[in-house]
Amino acid sequence: MKKLSIAKNLALALVALTLLLNAVWAGYHSFWTDSEMWAVISVRSMFATTGEYNGAVKPLLDFLLWVCFQAAEHLAVHPMFTARALFALNELLTVGLFFYLCRRLSQSRGLAFLITLLLVSNSFFIKRFCHVRSDLLITNFLLLLCWLQDTPRWQRASNTVRLGYVMLFTLVAITVTPKAVLPFALWTLAFARSELRQTFAGRRGLILIGAGLWMAIAYASWNWQALRFLSLSLATTAEHAYFGAYRFQHVGRFIRENAVILAVFAFNLYLLIRRAQVQRPEYFVFANLVLIELLFYPDRLPFFIAALIPFWLLPLSCAKDFLARILARRRLYAATPYIILVYGMINLGLWSYVVETFHTSDEQEEIVTWLEEARVPLSTLVVYDPVGLMPFSPSLNWFVGPDEIWNSIVLLKLEADPPAVIFFTMRLFLLGTEFLDFLQANYWSDGHGIFIRRVPFPTETTPFNCATLKDFVLKNWPKATAAPQRIYYLNALNKAGESLEVPGSEVWREEARGFRWTDLARCKDLRLPKDLARLDVLPARLVNPTHLELSTSFRFDPEY
């Protein structure tokens, strides 16, 4: 009988592990958002003496991503793979901590398994929890704090020491993201109210508050950019109403895809009102405070919602006896575990399938793999890569984002010193029509989002021959002699915009319009074609064999 019980537990553990790994793999392999990619690539100059990296806002997160970048360079893979692997481990840690807390609070392994299944099968958990987002790391800091306050160390500690623990966790979490101030403040209100009242009472409280204000001022003077980031996160814009449909679009999707969460919200609110019927009312207080945070926080983005899911489900483990009485009264006690099991399995399978079918990173992986293979022709050219398609090549990575005051500065930089190559992702639409006109006037396009600067040869003032072409190349690309294998291209057009062939000696390569610097040494005879309206010289010409559009393959979110 004992052997049968062990075999049954092992079988259940194997099934649970399989389901969990399936959910984690779906999230790991999900669509790469351009914000994730920029965060991963921007840290490459973290310890360089030059560059525009600024790690004041999220130093701990940036250090972790820098380690991922170094590992990716060693393994010769894109840094998104290693960064997603880090966050997959974070997801596994979240599930492990969540299950442990559920089991300790409920004293029931079966109930802990069912509640954890509700977490793992949540669509936002599957789709978002592997994304490279600082909010998702904060979840584990809060879960660890929940674990700590149930340990003998916490019980033996004085009120001041307990608040010291909270402050320590908060300070570390702030180095991941300044937004951690909000959930940790709510956790303190829910779990440490008595400690706050007793510690900050009387004259001692005034001294501590004064010391806290002094520390806040010191922190603001040392790391004002983190405070600016926090204030911008909380600020609203006139473009979208604070409680308008646009700002609640992801909340609506979250509820539509996981209708059971409405019952969880109602259950948490009901037991908050009747808190005498549960053992740990502070969990219900925190769950409802987190719900209020969701309703009032301006940027209710998917990863922000995903980071809060464990704290809405965790109180279920504190109401085991209450749930048993309610379900027994309605003759659902025996059937409920099976209902939850079936619901969780269906939801997990459905959303894993949706992610693996419609929201994978396959297209993006195909493009970055091809660009890595095509890196040599661009090795000595200035490339503007706004999201990090070629992470290990020297490139410009100026940030462009919604409502960013720096967008106009980026546009001025691009116009003042045009880079040789621009990868046009959806983020660059934020630069406006002026940038689109700039591209059309100065760049050749492959038709899929790769723009290469075309420099017009002055045919009206300069004779077109081997010597003048050589001088022209050296003037516009001074490093031409350092890249003798690069192929330059002539782009001859008539008035109708049709391509023309340029007659000449056997110097031309690739469709009779490409040449290398070394080819010009044996160049003898060049002639301009008839009906020529414009003659441009390109430092490279990349033709995307994947035929995938960069602006649609690299964007913020597939569900926008």
C-alpha positions as CSV (number, residue, x, y, z in Angstrom):
1,M,0.0,0.0,0.0
2,K,2.9,2.4,0.9
3,K,4.6,1.6,-2.4
4,L,1.4,2.3,-4.3
5,S,1.1,5.7,-2.5
6,I,4.7,6.5,-3.4
7,A,4.1,5.6,-7.1
8,K,0.9,7.7,-7.2
9,N,2.7,10.7,-5.7
10,L,5.6,10.3,-8.2
11,A,3.1,10.0,-11.1
12,L,1.3,13.2,-10.0
13,A,4.7,15.0,-9.5
14,L,5.7,13.9,-13.0
15,V,2.4,15.2,-14.5
16,A,2.7,18.5,-12.6
17,L,6.3,18.9,-13.8
18,T,5.4,18.2,-17.4
19,L,2.5,20.7,-17.3
20,L,4.8,23.4,-15.7
21,L,7.6,22.9,-18.2
22,N,5.1,23.0,-21.1
23,A,3.9,26.4,-19.8
24,V,7.4,27.7,-19.3
25,W,8.5,26.5,-22.7
26,A,5.6,28.2,-24.4
27,G,6.5,31.5,-22.6
28,Y,10.2,31.1,-23.3
29,H,9.4,30.7,-27.0
30,S,6.9,33.5,-27.2
31,F,7.1,36.7,-29.3
32,W,10.1,39.0,-28.6
33,T,8.8,42.4,-27.9
34,D,11.0,45.3,-29.0
35,S,11.1,46.7,-25.5
36,E,12.7,43.5,-24.2
37,M,15.2,43.4,-27.0
38,W,16.3,47.0,-26.4
39,A,16.7,46.3,-22.7
40,V,18.9,43.3,-23.4
41,I,21.1,45.1,-26.0
42,S,21.4,48.5,-24.1
43,V,23.5,46.9,-21.3
44,R,26.4,45.8,-23.5
45,S,28.4,48.9,-22.7
46,M,27.6,48.8,-18.9
47,F,31.2,48.6,-17.9
48,A,32.7,50.4,-21.0
49,T,34.4,53.7,-20.6
50,T,32.6,55.0,-23.6
51,G,29.0,54.8,-24.8
52,E,25.7,56.2,-23.7
53,Y,24.7,53.5,-21.2
54,N,23.1,54.8,-18.0
55,G,22.4,52.3,-15.3
56,A,21.0,54.6,-12.7
57,V,17.4,53.5,-13.1
58,K,17.6,49.7,-12.8
59,P,21.2,48.8,-11.9
60,L,20.6,45.2,-10.5
61,L,18.4,44.3,-13.5
62,D,20.9,45.7,-15.9
63,F,23.7,43.8,-14.3
64,L,21.8,40.5,-14.6
65,L,21.1,41.3,-18.3
66,W,24.8,42.2,-18.8
67,V,25.7,38.7,-17.5
68,C,23.2,37.3,-20.0
69,F,24.7,39.3,-22.8
70,Q,28.2,38.0,-22.0
71,A,26.9,34.4,-21.8
72,A,25.2,34.9,-25.2
73,E,28.4,36.3,-26.8
74,H,30.3,33.2,-25.5
75,L,27.6,30.8,-26.8
76,A,27.3,32.7,-30.1
77,V,23.5,33.2,-29.7
78,H,21.3,36.2,-29.6
79,P,21.1,37.7,-26.0
80,M,17.3,37.3,-26.0
81,F,17.8,33.5,-25.6
82,T,19.9,33.8,-22.5
83,A,17.8,36.6,-21.0
84,R,14.6,34.6,-21.6
85,A,16.4,31.6,-20.0
86,L,17.0,33.8,-16.9
87,F,13.4,34.8,-16.7
88,A,12.3,31.2,-17.3
89,L,14.3,30.3,-14.1
90,N,12.6,33.2,-12.4
91,E,9.2,31.7,-13.5
92,L,10.1,28.3,-12.1
93,L,11.2,29.9,-8.8
94,T,7.9,31.8,-8.6
95,V,5.9,28.6,-9.0
96,G,8.1,26.8,-6.5
97,L,7.7,29.6,-3.9
98,F,4.0,29.9,-4.6
99,F,3.4,26.2,-4.2
100,Y,5.4,26.1,-1.0
101,L,3.5,29.0,0.5
102,C,0.1,27.5,-0.5
103,R,1.0,24.2,1.1
104,R,2.2,25.8,4.3
105,L,-0.8,28.1,4.6
106,S,-3.4,25.4,3.7
107,Q,-1.6,22.4,5.2
108,S,-2.9,20.5,2.2
109,R,-0.8,19.3,-0.7
110,G,-3.9,18.7,-2.9
111,L,-5.3,22.2,-2.4
112,A,-1.9,23.7,-3.0
113,F,-1.6,21.8,-6.2
114,L,-5.0,23.0,-7.5
115,I,-4.3,26.6,-6.6
116,T,-0.9,26.4,-8.3
117,L,-2.6,24.9,-11.4
118,L,-4.8,28.0,-11.5
119,L,-1.7,30.1,-11.6
120,V,0.2,28.1,-14.2
121,S,-2.8,27.8,-16.5
122,N,-3.5,31.5,-16.4
123,S,-3.1,32.9,-20.0
124,F,-1.2,36.0,-18.9
125,F,1.1,33.8,-16.8
126,I,1.8,31.5,-19.8
127,K,2.3,34.4,-22.3
128,R,4.1,36.9,-20.2
129,F,6.0,35.5,-17.2
130,C,9.1,34.6,-19.3
131,H,9.3,38.1,-20.8
132,V,12.3,40.2,-19.9
133,R,10.5,42.6,-17.5
134,S,11.6,43.9,-14.2
135,D,8.1,43.6,-12.7
136,L,8.3,39.9,-12.9
137,L,11.4,39.7,-10.7
138,I,9.6,41.8,-8.0
139,T,7.0,39.0,-7.6
140,N,9.6,36.7,-6.1
141,F,10.9,39.4,-3.7
142,L,7.4,39.8,-2.3
143,L,6.9,36.0,-2.1
144,L,10.2,35.7,-0.2
145,L,9.0,38.4,2.2
146,C,5.7,36.4,2.7
147,W,7.9,33.4,3.5
148,L,10.1,35.3,5.8
149,Q,7.3,36.7,8.0
150,D,6.2,33.1,8.8
151,T,9.6,32.0,10.0
152,P,10.8,31.8,13.7
153,R,13.4,34.5,12.9
154,W,10.6,37.0,12.1
155,Q,8.6,36.0,15.2
156,R,11.5,36.5,17.5
157,A,12.5,39.8,16.0
158,S,11.5,43.2,17.4
159,N,9.2,45.5,15.4
160,T,12.1,47.7,14.3
161,V,14.1,44.7,13.1
162,R,11.0,43.4,11.1
163,L,10.6,46.8,9.4
164,G,14.4,46.6,8.8
165,Y,13.8,43.4,6.9
166,V,11.1,45.0,4.8
167,M,13.3,48.0,4.1
168,L,16.2,45.8,3.0
169,F,14.0,43.9,0.6
170,T,12.5,47.1,-0.7
171,L,15.9,48.7,-1.3
172,V,17.1,45.7,-3.2
173,A,13.9,45.6,-5.2
174,I,14.2,49.3,-6.1
175,T,17.5,48.5,-7.8
176,V,15.5,46.1,-10.1
177,T,12.8,48.8,-10.8
178,P,11.8,52.0,-8.9
179,K,8.2,50.8,-9.3
180,A,8.8,48.3,-6.5
181,V,8.1,51.1,-4.0
182,L,4.3,50.7,-4.6
183,P,3.8,46.9,-4.0
184,F,6.2,46.9,-1.1
185,A,4.3,49.8,0.5
186,L,1.1,47.9,0.1
187,W,2.7,44.8,1.5
188,T,3.8,46.7,4.6
189,L,0.3,48.1,5.1
190,A,-1.2,44.6,4.9
191,F,1.3,42.6,6.9
192,A,3.1,45.0,9.2
193,R,0.5,47.5,10.3
194,S,1.0,46.8,14.0
195,E,4.8,47.1,13.6
196,L,4.3,50.5,11.9
197,R,2.0,51.8,14.6
198,Q,4.3,50.7,17.5
199,T,7.6,51.8,15.8
200,F,6.5,55.2,14.7
201,A,4.6,56.2,17.9
202,G,5.7,59.3,19.9
203,R,9.0,61.1,19.7
204,R,10.8,58.1,18.3
205,G,8.5,58.1,15.4
206,L,9.2,61.7,14.6
207,I,13.0,60.9,14.6
208,L,12.5,57.9,12.3
209,I,10.3,59.9,9.9
210,G,12.9,62.7,9.8
211,A,15.7,60.2,9.1
212,G,13.5,58.6,6.4
213,L,13.0,62.0,4.7
214,W,16.7,62.7,4.9
215,M,17.5,59.4,3.3
216,A,14.8,60.0,0.6
217,I,16.4,63.4,-0.2
218,A,19.9,61.8,-0.3
219,Y,18.6,59.1,-2.6
220,A,16.9,61.7,-4.9
221,S,20.2,63.6,-5.2
222,W,22.2,60.5,-6.0
223,N,19.7,58.8,-8.3
224,W,17.3,61.4,-9.5
225,Q,16.7,59.5,-12.8
226,A,15.1,56.6,-10.9
227,L,12.7,59.0,-9.3
228,R,12.0,60.6,-12.7
229,F,11.3,57.2,-14.1
230,L,8.9,56.5,-11.3
231,S,7.1,59.8,-11.7
232,L,6.8,59.3,-15.4
233,S,5.4,55.8,-14.8
234,L,2.7,57.3,-12.6
235,A,2.0,60.3,-14.8
236,T,-0.8,60.3,-17.3
237,T,-1.0,61.9,-20.7
238,A,-3.9,63.8,-22.3
239,E,-3.9,61.4,-25.2
240,H,-5.8,58.7,-23.3
241,A,-8.3,59.1,-20.5
242,Y,-7.1,57.7,-17.1
243,F,-10.1,55.4,-16.8
244,G,-10.7,55.1,-20.6
245,A,-11.0,51.9,-22.6
246,Y,-7.5,52.2,-24.0
247,R,-5.9,52.0,-20.6
248,F,-8.1,49.1,-19.6
249,Q,-7.7,47.0,-22.7
250,H,-5.3,44.5,-21.2
251,V,-7.4,44.2,-18.0
252,G,-10.4,43.4,-20.2
253,R,-8.4,40.8,-22.1
254,F,-7.1,39.3,-18.8
255,I,-10.7,38.8,-17.5
256,R,-12.0,37.5,-20.8
257,E,-9.3,34.9,-21.1
258,N,-9.4,33.9,-17.4
259,A,-13.0,34.3,-16.3
260,V,-12.4,32.5,-13.1
261,I,-10.4,35.5,-11.8
262,L,-13.6,37.4,-11.3
263,A,-14.8,34.7,-8.8
264,V,-11.4,35.0,-7.1
265,F,-11.7,38.8,-6.9
266,A,-15.2,38.5,-5.4
267,F,-14.1,35.7,-3.0
268,N,-11.2,37.8,-1.7
269,L,-13.4,40.9,-1.2
270,Y,-16.1,38.8,0.6
271,L,-13.6,37.3,3.0
272,L,-11.9,40.6,3.6
273,I,-15.3,41.8,4.9
274,R,-15.8,38.6,6.9
275,R,-12.2,38.2,7.9
276,A,-13.0,36.5,11.2
277,Q,-13.7,33.3,9.2
278,V,-10.1,33.0,7.9
279,Q,-6.8,32.3,9.6
280,R,-4.6,34.9,7.8
281,P,-6.7,38.0,6.9
282,E,-3.6,39.9,6.0
283,Y,-3.4,37.9,2.7
284,F,-6.9,39.1,1.8
285,V,-6.0,42.7,2.7
286,F,-3.0,42.5,0.4
287,A,-4.9,40.9,-2.4
288,N,-7.5,43.7,-2.4
289,L,-4.8,46.4,-2.1
290,V,-3.1,44.9,-5.2
291,L,-6.4,44.9,-7.0
292,I,-6.8,48.6,-6.2
293,E,-3.3,49.1,-7.5
294,L,-4.3,47.5,-10.8
295,L,-7.4,49.7,-11.1
296,F,-5.5,53.0,-10.4
297,Y,-2.1,52.4,-11.9
298,P,-2.0,54.2,-15.3
299,D,0.0,51.7,-17.3
300,R,-1.9,48.5,-16.9
301,L,0.3,46.5,-19.2
302,P,0.2,42.6,-19.6
303,F,3.5,41.9,-17.7
304,F,2.4,44.3,-14.9
305,I,-0.8,42.3,-14.5
306,A,1.0,38.9,-14.7
307,A,3.3,39.9,-11.9
308,L,0.2,40.4,-9.6
309,I,-1.6,37.1,-10.3
310,P,0.1,35.1,-7.5
311,F,-1.2,37.5,-4.8
312,W,-4.8,37.2,-5.9
313,L,-4.6,33.4,-5.8
314,L,-2.6,33.0,-2.6
315,P,-5.4,33.9,-0.2
316,L,-7.4,30.8,-1.4
317,S,-5.0,28.7,0.6
318,C,-5.9,30.6,3.8
319,A,-9.6,29.7,3.5
320,K,-9.5,25.9,3.4
321,D,-12.1,25.3,6.2
322,F,-14.4,28.1,4.9
323,L,-14.3,26.6,1.3
324,A,-15.0,23.1,2.7
325,R,-18.1,24.3,4.6
326,I,-19.5,26.3,1.6
327,L,-18.8,23.5,-0.9
328,A,-20.2,20.8,1.4
329,R,-23.4,22.8,1.9
330,R,-23.9,22.9,-1.9
331,R,-22.8,19.3,-2.4
332,L,-19.8,20.3,-4.5
333,Y,-17.1,19.3,-2.2
334,A,-16.2,16.1,-4.0
335,A,-16.6,17.4,-7.5
336,T,-14.8,20.8,-7.1
337,P,-11.2,19.4,-7.3
338,Y,-12.0,17.7,-10.5
339,I,-13.7,20.8,-12.0
340,I,-10.6,22.9,-11.2
341,L,-8.3,20.1,-12.6
342,V,-10.2,19.9,-15.9
343,Y,-10.4,23.7,-16.1
344,G,-6.7,24.1,-15.5
345,M,-5.7,21.4,-17.9
346,I,-7.9,22.8,-20.7
347,N,-6.8,26.4,-20.1
348,L,-3.1,25.4,-19.9
349,G,-3.3,23.4,-23.1
350,L,-5.3,26.0,-25.0
351,W,-3.1,29.0,-24.2
352,S,0.1,27.0,-24.7
353,Y,-1.2,26.0,-28.1
354,V,-2.2,29.7,-28.9
355,V,1.3,30.9,-28.0
356,E,3.1,28.2,-29.9
357,T,0.9,28.7,-32.9
358,F,0.3,32.5,-33.2
359,H,2.7,34.3,-30.9
360,T,6.1,32.5,-31.3
361,S,9.5,34.1,-31.9
362,D,10.2,31.9,-35.0
363,E,10.1,34.8,-37.5
364,Q,12.3,37.0,-35.3
365,E,14.8,34.2,-34.7
366,E,15.0,33.6,-38.5
367,I,15.7,37.3,-39.2
368,V,18.4,37.7,-36.5
369,T,20.1,34.5,-37.6
370,W,20.2,35.8,-41.2
371,L,21.6,39.2,-40.1
372,E,24.3,37.5,-38.0
373,E,25.3,35.6,-41.2
374,A,25.3,38.9,-43.1
375,R,27.3,40.8,-40.5
376,V,30.6,41.0,-42.5
377,P,29.3,43.4,-45.2
378,L,28.2,45.8,-42.5
379,S,31.3,45.4,-40.2
380,T,32.8,48.9,-40.8
381,L,29.5,50.8,-41.5
382,V,27.6,52.9,-39.0
383,V,24.3,51.0,-38.3
384,Y,21.3,52.4,-36.5
385,D,19.7,49.3,-34.8
386,P,16.9,50.6,-32.6
387,V,16.0,47.2,-31.0
388,G,19.2,45.1,-31.2
389,L,18.9,42.9,-34.3
390,M,22.7,42.6,-34.5
391,P,23.8,42.7,-30.8
392,F,27.5,42.0,-31.3
393,S,28.2,44.5,-34.0
394,P,29.0,48.2,-33.4
395,S,25.8,50.1,-33.8
396,L,23.8,53.0,-32.6
397,N,20.9,52.1,-30.3
398,W,19.3,55.4,-29.3
399,F,16.1,54.8,-27.5
400,V,12.7,55.7,-29.1
401,G,9.5,55.2,-27.2
402,P,5.9,56.5,-26.8
403,D,5.7,60.0,-25.2
404,E,9.5,60.2,-25.0
405,I,11.0,63.7,-25.0
406,W,14.2,62.2,-26.5
407,N,12.5,61.2,-29.8
408,S,13.1,64.6,-31.4
409,I,16.7,64.5,-30.3
410,V,17.2,61.1,-32.0
411,L,15.7,62.5,-35.2
412,L,18.1,65.4,-35.1
413,K,21.0,63.1,-34.6
414,L,20.0,60.9,-37.5
415,E,19.5,63.9,-39.8
416,A,22.8,65.6,-38.8
417,D,25.0,62.5,-39.3
418,P,23.0,59.9,-41.3
419,P,24.1,56.3,-40.6
420,A,24.9,54.0,-43.5
421,V,22.2,51.5,-42.5
422,I,18.9,51.8,-40.7
423,F,16.9,48.8,-39.5
424,F,13.3,50.1,-39.6
425,T,11.2,48.5,-36.9
426,M,7.8,49.6,-35.8
427,R,9.3,51.8,-33.0
428,L,10.7,54.2,-35.6
429,F,7.2,55.2,-36.7
430,L,7.2,57.3,-33.5
431,L,9.7,59.6,-35.1
432,G,6.8,60.9,-37.4
433,T,6.4,61.7,-41.0
434,E,9.5,63.9,-41.1
435,F,11.6,60.8,-40.5
436,L,9.8,58.9,-43.2
437,D,10.4,61.7,-45.7
438,F,14.1,61.7,-44.6
439,L,14.3,58.0,-45.4
440,Q,12.7,58.2,-48.7
441,A,15.0,61.1,-49.8
442,N,18.3,59.6,-48.7
443,Y,18.0,55.8,-48.5
444,W,17.6,52.8,-50.7
445,S,15.1,50.2,-49.3
446,D,15.1,46.5,-49.7
447,G,11.3,46.6,-49.4
448,H,11.3,44.8,-46.0
449,G,12.6,47.3,-43.6
450,I,16.4,47.6,-44.3
451,F,17.4,51.1,-45.4
452,I,20.9,51.7,-46.9
453,R,22.1,55.2,-47.5
454,R,22.4,56.1,-51.1
455,V,24.9,58.8,-52.0
456,P,24.3,60.5,-55.4
457,F,27.3,60.6,-57.7
458,P,27.7,64.2,-59.1
459,T,27.4,63.3,-62.8
460,E,26.6,66.9,-63.8
461,T,29.9,68.3,-62.4
462,T,32.2,65.3,-62.3
463,P,33.3,63.0,-65.2
464,F,32.3,59.4,-64.6
465,N,35.5,57.2,-64.8
466,C,37.5,54.8,-62.7
467,A,39.6,57.4,-61.0
468,T,36.6,59.7,-60.0
469,L,34.6,56.7,-58.8
470,K,37.5,55.6,-56.6
471,D,37.9,59.1,-55.2
472,F,34.1,59.2,-54.6
473,V,34.1,56.0,-52.6
474,L,37.1,57.0,-50.5
475,K,35.6,60.4,-49.7
476,N,32.2,59.0,-48.5
477,W,33.5,55.8,-46.9
478,P,37.0,56.5,-45.5
479,K,37.4,52.9,-44.3
480,A,36.9,51.5,-47.8
481,T,40.6,50.3,-47.9
482,A,40.1,48.5,-44.5
483,A,37.2,46.5,-46.0
484,P,38.5,45.3,-49.4
485,Q,35.9,42.5,-49.6
486,R,32.9,44.8,-49.3
487,I,30.8,45.1,-52.4
488,Y,29.6,48.6,-53.3
489,Y,26.7,49.0,-55.6
490,L,25.7,51.4,-58.4
491,N,22.0,52.2,-58.5
492,A,21.3,53.8,-61.8
493,L,17.7,55.1,-62.5
494,N,15.9,56.7,-65.4
495,K,13.3,59.4,-65.0
496,A,10.6,56.7,-64.6
497,G,12.5,55.2,-61.6
498,E,13.5,52.1,-63.6
499,S,16.9,50.5,-63.0
500,L,19.6,50.8,-65.7
501,E,22.8,48.9,-66.3
502,V,26.0,50.9,-66.2
503,P,28.3,49.9,-69.2
504,G,31.9,49.4,-68.4
505,S,34.7,46.9,-68.1
506,E,34.5,43.5,-66.3
507,V,34.7,45.3,-63.0
508,W,31.1,44.7,-62.1
509,R,29.9,41.9,-59.9
510,E,26.4,40.7,-59.0
511,E,24.0,41.7,-61.6
512,A,26.6,44.0,-63.3
513,R,26.2,46.8,-60.7
514,G,28.5,45.7,-57.8
515,F,32.2,46.3,-57.3
516,R,34.9,46.0,-54.7
517,W,37.5,48.5,-53.8
518,T,40.2,46.2,-55.2
519,D,38.3,45.9,-58.5
520,L,38.8,49.6,-59.1
521,A,42.5,49.0,-59.5
522,R,41.9,47.1,-62.8
523,C,39.0,49.3,-63.9
524,K,39.6,50.6,-67.5
525,D,36.4,51.9,-69.1
526,L,33.2,53.3,-67.6
527,R,30.3,54.9,-69.4
528,L,27.0,56.4,-68.2
529,P,23.9,54.7,-69.5
530,K,21.5,56.5,-71.7
531,D,18.4,58.2,-70.2
532,L,20.2,58.4,-66.8
533,A,18.3,60.5,-64.3
534,R,20.2,59.6,-61.1
535,L,23.2,57.5,-60.2
536,D,23.6,56.5,-56.5
537,V,26.4,54.6,-54.8
538,L,25.4,52.2,-52.0
539,P,28.0,50.9,-49.4
540,A,26.1,47.6,-49.3
541,R,22.9,45.9,-50.5
542,L,21.2,43.4,-48.2
543,V,18.3,41.5,-49.7
544,N,16.3,39.8,-47.0
545,P,15.8,36.2,-48.0
546,T,13.2,35.6,-45.3
547,H,10.9,38.2,-47.0
548,L,9.7,39.1,-43.5
549,E,8.9,42.8,-42.7
550,L,11.0,44.2,-39.9
551,S,8.3,46.7,-38.8
552,T,5.8,43.9,-38.2
553,S,8.2,41.3,-36.9
554,F,9.7,43.6,-34.3
555,R,7.1,45.6,-32.5
556,F,5.9,46.1,-29.0
557,D,3.2,43.5,-28.7
558,P,1.4,41.1,-31.0
559,E,-1.9,41.8,-29.2
560,Y,-1.9,45.6,-29.7
